[in-house]
């Protein structure tokens, strides 16, 4: 159902519950409603993010355009995997691009000793390619049909823990002339 309002509530610094986000449709959108929402914040230092969002239970509340109440909860943990280490991206003369990486826990004390998988995102020229991979896969050859010649791309490799927390590493590469 299309929704007209969404709120996210989470733990405050003193243990109270605070509102983190509220989106309220207005005008013509108030009667039509929304069905999807995707956004990204800036990517500050991970310690800044962890300080801003303490571990605990987060509550989602909303209402559809028909007035039906929507609710849900999620538990946020700060247990996250170590960051993947991306090798230099190889681009051969035929523009075949291979991305390889490695992953291992930073220490034996890390709460995440194994991961559930990886996600690789390649972005450039207004296009995006997202590939989900198993934990044993540590290489990806980018499909030729996705790439444009003489173009710079950003690549992100995410290590995904069983608890769904992710840690990301970024790199770039540039394709060659045709």
Secondary structure, DSSP 8 states (H G I E B T S, - for coil): --EEEEEEEEE-TTS-EEEEEEEE--TTHHHH-BS----------HHHHHHHS-SEEEEEEEEETT--EEEEEEEE--------EE---EE-TT--EEEEEE---SSTT-S--S-SEEEEEEEETTEEEEEEEETT--EEE--GGG--TT-EEEEEEEEE-TTS-EEEEEEEEE----
